[in-house]
Each structure stands twice: as structure tokens, then as C-alpha cells.
Amino acid sequence: MFHEKFREGIISAKQFDKDDIEYILSKSREMIKKKNTDLLNGKILATLFFEPSTRTRLSFESAMYRLGGNVIGFHSGDVSSIKKGESIADTIRTVENYSDCIVIRHSLEGAARMASKFAKVPIINAGSGSGEHPTQALLDLLTITQELGSLDGLNIGLMGDLKYGRTVHSLSVLLSNFNVNAYFISPVELQMRNRDKDFLRQRQMNYKEITNFRKILNTLDVLYMTRIQKERFVDLEEYEKIKNFYIFRKEDLEDTKENFRLLHPLPRVNEISPDVDSSNKSVYFKQTFYGIPMRKAILAEMMHD
Ligand code: CP
């Protein structure tokens, strides 16, 4: 049972096997049809965001309200007692008394995992440093399957900052449960980390690393673009040199398959030209919509009696 398996929370995409993914995708599709319910009436979700967010925090909160529940939390470490020197562990041991589930985003890669060691309520990782962002990856799969049907057999490119981008780390792990051909497209400096590639190889994922996306663009079913993660660079001069390495332009669409789909977890900076937005192939704003049914499905599974 999903609820039993994920009792302590959702920390990593590695917790999910193919059946878990298909189960939660099917629950998410049910949630698309049910806009508002009272399933979580009387329950409280805590959203603890130590890093900026628009989509993840607001979609978790919207999802909770649409399930009839309530939300408490903060959008910055600066407005919590962390600012006075309190530890994350003590924060979690406090907030668990006020809520039925805790969603946490933090700049430290191990923060959500550590929080789950201290909490008696489920912890959901809403982004942990350069590590993972598992619920984003689930909504990415929901978007792809809603747009294109099955994942099996698709040619999927993940492009941009594959070193620091947490969404691509979680997404590649989820995709390794399916029969996809993956292309990891990045500048050499921002290639997928060896530890991530080692894991994917153990899973026997079929992937290739390339730099020039235009060489394979006409073969792709999905291109998942990401922002170069300025906030993770130690040397900002390095960021300045590489920040515009990839820009997807309107004319690039001409070289894509009829059913090609362009995704991006957002926020974007310069990596997709605004004149690409109006194409039916650009689905990054639809992706933001799918965050709601996906997170409703997850919250319902984690919290209902
Ligand atoms: N995709 C995503 O995590 O967006 P936010 O940083 O706005 O939450």
C-alpha cells in the first residue's frame, strides 16, 4: 500500500518503483476530475520553506485547501526561530505537534532526510539543495503522460544544469523505471554527477550524454529544459560565462516532431525565448497546473485516515 510504504514521507525519487509511480499518476488523474473535496477536513499541513518558491509552496497549499484542509508555515528561514539559532531538528520536533504532515524546502541537500529522522509525521521533500525534488518529477511525469500517453519508447532530453538541478536528478531516477531513451544535454561543466549516473547505470537506464541539442532535436519526443542554477555556483564568474549556454528559440520548434513537447520546471530566466510560449508544443505552464492534482493525490495518500 502506498500509504504504508511512504509512512515516513517522500524524500527521494529512489523510493518509487514503477507500480508506485503508476498508482500515484492514476490517483492524480482522478484528482484532475475532482476539483474540491473535503477528504482532509480537519487536517493541517505545515509548509516550511527556507528557500524561495512560487510553484511548489503555493501548489501544495492550494492542493491542501482544495482537499478541505488547512495550512500553516513560513516562506523564509528569516521569519522563523531558525534566525535565532534554533536547529532544523528542534524546528521539526516543534512543528510536528502543530500539523499532520510537513513539506520542507531547504538549501542543504540532506535537510529533508534529516527532518524525517526527527518527525513523527510524514515529511515531504519540496527541494533539498542540489539533491532532489521528487514531487516535481512526479508532476513532470503526469504532464508527459497526459500529453503523450505512455512513457515507454519515448526519446527524452534533459537539458541545462544537470549538475546542480535537483528536478533532473529526481526525474531521471523516476524515468529509469521505464523503457525510455534519455539524452543528458549539458555543457561539460554541468554534466550529471557521477553518483547519479552510477545509480542510473545500475538501473540499466539507456542514456547518452551530449552537448549540442540541435544534433538530436528532430528525434526527441520531449525536451525538459532547466535553468542554470545561479544560487549553487561558488564562483559567480563561472555562472556568468555559462548562463546563456542554451537558449531554445522559436525557430528551433521547426526542427521538432509534430508531437514534440517542451517542458521546464520553471522558473526560467533566458533559456526559453518568450515567443516559444504560444506554441502548442510548449507545455511548461500546463506543468504548473498538473502540480495541483499531483500534490492533492500525494497529500490525500499521506494524510487521510
Ligand atoms: N519548479 C519549482 O520548484 O518552482 P518553485 O521554485 O517556484 O517552487
Boltz pocket constraint, residues with backbone or C-beta under 6 A from the ligand:
constraints:
  - pocket:
      binder: B
      contacts: [[A, 52], [A, 53], [A, 54], [A, 55], [A, 56], [A, 57], [A, 126], [A, 127], [A, 133], [A, 136], [A, 265], [A, 266], [A, 267]]
      max_distance: 6.0
